Amino acid sequence: MELSIIQIGNSKGVRLSKTLIEKYNIKDKVELILEKGYLILKPISSPRKGWEEAFKEMNENGDDQLLINDVFENENFEEWI
C-alpha cells in the first residue's frame, strides 16, 4: 500500500484510512518499530486497562468472593516431595 507523506506543522506524517484504523483496532497510539530497514506501525493494546477500577468496584459490591475453596480437605503435600 502506498501512502503520501503529509505536512503536520513542522513535522511530516502519514494518514491512515478509516478502514485500516478499524481493521487493526488502532485507538490513540501506535508503536513504531524500526527493524531491518523497515518501519513497522503496531497498534498499542491495553488488555488490562481498567481492571484496577473494576476490581475495586467488585470488592465494594462484595463480588470478589472465591468460587471454590483454595484449600481442599484431602490435600497431601507429601506426594510432591
C-alpha positions as CSV (number, residue, x, y, z in Angstrom):
1,M,0.0,0.0,0.0
2,E,1.4,3.4,-0.9
3,L,0.8,6.4,1.4
4,S,1.6,10.0,0.8
5,I,3.8,11.9,3.3
6,I,1.8,15.0,4.5
7,Q,2.8,18.2,6.3
8,I,1.8,18.3,10.0
9,G,3.0,21.6,11.5
10,N,6.8,21.5,11.4
11,S,6.8,17.7,11.0
12,K,5.6,15.2,8.4
13,G,3.5,12.2,8.8
14,V,1.2,9.6,7.1
15,R,-2.5,9.5,7.0
16,L,-4.2,6.1,7.7
17,S,-7.6,5.3,6.2
18,K,-10.6,4.7,8.4
19,T,-10.6,1.1,7.1
20,L,-7.1,0.4,8.3
21,I,-7.8,2.0,11.7
22,E,-10.9,-0.1,12.2
23,K,-9.4,-3.3,10.8
24,Y,-6.4,-3.2,13.1
25,N,-8.2,-1.7,16.1
26,I,-6.0,1.4,16.3
27,K,-7.1,3.8,19.1
28,D,-4.9,6.8,20.2
29,K,-1.4,5.5,19.8
30,V,0.8,3.1,17.7
31,E,4.2,1.7,18.5
32,L,6.9,2.4,15.8
33,I,9.3,-0.4,15.4
34,L,12.5,0.0,13.3
35,E,13.6,-3.4,12.1
36,K,16.0,-4.4,9.3
37,G,15.3,-1.3,7.1
38,Y,11.5,-1.3,7.7
39,L,9.2,0.9,9.7
40,I,6.5,-1.1,11.4
41,L,3.4,0.5,13.0
42,K,1.9,-1.7,15.6
43,P,-1.3,-0.9,17.4
44,I,-0.9,-0.5,21.2
45,S,-3.3,-2.6,23.1
46,S,-4.0,-2.3,26.8
47,P,-5.8,-5.6,27.5
48,R,-5.9,-5.0,31.3
49,K,-6.8,-1.3,31.1
50,G,-9.5,-0.5,33.7
51,W,-9.0,-3.7,35.6
52,E,-7.9,-1.9,38.8
53,E,-11.1,0.1,38.9
54,A,-13.2,-2.9,38.1
55,F,-11.6,-4.9,40.9
56,K,-12.2,-2.1,43.4
57,E,-15.9,-2.0,42.4
58,M,-16.2,-5.8,42.7
59,N,-14.7,-5.5,46.2
60,E,-17.1,-2.7,47.2
61,N,-20.0,-4.8,45.9
62,G,-18.8,-8.0,47.6
63,D,-18.5,-9.7,44.2
64,D,-14.8,-10.8,44.8
65,Q,-15.5,-14.0,46.7
66,L,-13.8,-17.2,45.8
67,L,-15.9,-19.6,43.8
68,I,-14.2,-22.7,45.2
69,N,-12.2,-23.2,48.4
70,D,-8.5,-22.6,47.9
71,V,-7.6,-25.4,50.4
72,F,-9.0,-28.9,49.9
73,E,-9.6,-31.2,52.8
74,N,-7.7,-34.1,51.3
75,E,-4.5,-32.3,50.3
76,N,-1.4,-34.4,50.7
77,F,1.7,-32.3,50.0
78,E,4.0,-35.3,50.7
79,E,3.2,-36.6,47.3
80,W,5.0,-33.5,45.8
81,I,8.2,-34.1,47.7
